[in-house]
Amino acid sequence: TIPDDVIVFTDEDEWSNWRKIGDSVLHIELRRWADIMVIAPLSANTLGKIAGGLCDNLLTSVVRAWDYSKPLFVAPAMNTFMWNNPFTEKHLMSIDELGITLIPPVT
């Protein structure tokens, strides 16, 4: 159970708060608010989106707008076949170039 004082945002919140030019944009407000970001678990799908610069949901929109002078950590969680896939290696190199810190999985 999530404590009552914890606010949970969803993809729907990204669009429901914005009505007109000048209204706050949730992923920008979250980017400003956060001093650090940790994505755990990081799926192969989300890893690929981040590496490719895609931003089709609230999480990837925050990452796309992130100030990379602030720490961003990712903890991948996927099966061994996905982890050992050549695409995963390429994606990890791409996010490393952005300064994203990898918390490696237990193998």
Buried (B, 14 or more C-beta within 10 A) or exposed (E): EEEEEEEEBEBEBBEEEEEEEEEEBBBEEBBEEBEEBEBEEBEBEBBBBBBEEBBEBBBBBBBBBBEEEEBBBBBBBBEEEBBEBEEBEEBBEBBEEEEBEBEEEEE
